[in-house]
Amino acid sequence: MENNTKFSNLGISKEILQAVEEMGYTQPSPIQEQAIPYILEGQDVIGQAQTGTGKTAAFAIPIIDLVDPDFHKPQAIILCPTRELAVQVEGEFQKLAKHHRKISSVAIYGGESIDKQIRILRKGVQIVVGTPGRVQDHINRGTLKLDDAGIIVLDEADEMLDMGFRDDIEAILQEMPEERQTVFFSATMAKPIMDLTRKYQNEPHIIKIAKKELTVDRIEQIYYEVKPTLKMELMVRLMTVNNYNLSVVFCNTKRMTDEVTESLGSRGILAEALHGDLSQAQRDKVMGKFRKGLCTVLVATDVAARGIDVDNVEAVFNFDLPLDEEYYVHRIGRTGRAGKSGVAINFVTGRRDMQKIKDLERFTKASITRMDPPSVSELIEMKKKQLVKDVHRILAKDEDNQVFEETLGQLLTEGLTPEQVALGLIKMTMGEAVQELRDQDFSLPSYQDRRRERGERSERSERGGRFERGGRDGGRRGERRDGGRERRGGGRTTEANMTRLFLNLGKKDRIRPNDIVGAIAGEAGIPGKSIGGIDIYDNFSFVDVPKKDADHVIRTMKHNTIKGKTVNMEISKG
Ligand code: AMP
């Protein structure tokens, strides 16, 4: 459904046309195309549209053209559910009104000094964007008067009602002149919204944006099947391969954001957590760092999603799939903004997740494509390409090369051929990275491999009295099938090519076989499949690992924790 409407067909001023062009918007989005003419005409409008559809500009553009630049009193008021959204919306007004020099706006919200806001309001702004509580506060103090406000927008009206702002909203509406224009934007047309419409709007023009248009088409949606314990490894790999400048990782809990942030940090990736428990000042600080590129990854919960208004986020990772379809749209809308493209990357760790992907495809009316994790050889290929690029770049620089040329001359007079010199230098540049990649050359088995593997294991255990490793969805979790406790440590036979390791954690630490496999596979970089039998006792456990990997496992696990407990492993003396 291509539409060919241009901004210049919508009856907006040349100043806005110029601003829009500078912002990189080439064509109005559907909600803009449909809402702008009605709002310009002074009609009441109710728009069903979500974040990511361009709804902000859909009301900001006509409002800027409607206000009188020579009259310095509040003429338009926009109510938003959160401070983040208010700041974002006001920012959009500023950009769009860039060439309307006499029009100014302000964002007023709780958590910021009211005196500063009062000072700005006194200067005489025409457009006020605020959260209902703080707007009401200013009205009560007499620092904001709405007598001349001819237009009000309720942005994310459903969200504001959900948050309990109904009374504030109604009080504000009643402060406004009878003769006013009332515009609602809401993701849903639920009953509370319709009640408000009946009470406060006058024959509103209704615009519904179909679900398909909810997600921005520029966002590529993909998923990877991966074992839960290897999600981190895969994410880091994807970040490395694609070299994203800025990306956002979404988790379902605050705790998870902290864990992920820490893990990324320990792998040298600059990440910051963003969640509802941070104070406003802390959140601002994190967003500031992200905007400046001082951290390249934001790890956020859904609560924080709306506040992430950075235009050049290249990828959104759903480390956990969202609990709600609407959240999904909010999350992935953090990328593909301002005319740029973006990718939404989902991790699927089981059948339930797979079902969710299907639901999300239905909800967004777009397909989410399955991808295979990049292999180590692909990663090495990438490094090669990068090096070629770097060499071209550095040779293209016009600078004084005397010292370097002298060094080259010296190398050649030492009897080395140019090829040998180049090879040596390439090894020095890439060697370590390539070795590191090879060291972690484990496949990233999908949850399906895991299911297959489990099937094989239980078969084996029935035949030979081996132990089932257990899995997320049922079964006996690492209990010995023969219950032979007295044979601890050495009773079970370890295969010839395997070494049995002692681990200082056990049932009291609530660890399960999966945790052990995950930690060893993830940290030591050996295939989960290669890890053998596991016995978990109250205070300690045993795990069989390939003989050749035993020392490496002990060494890498030394600095690690499982379930927050420090790990100590040694070769079992049993
Ligand atoms: P919104 O739904 O208002 O949160 O806007 C989502 C994103 O789309 C923002 O990053 C806007 O800058 C961007 N945007 C809005 N309108 C357009 C347009 N016509 N063309 C391209 N990008 C747009």
Residues whose N, C-alpha, C, O or C-beta is under 5 A from the ligand:
A	BS01	AMP	G24 Y25 T26 Q27 P28 S29 Q50 T51 G52 T53 G54 K55 T56 A57 R337 A338 G339
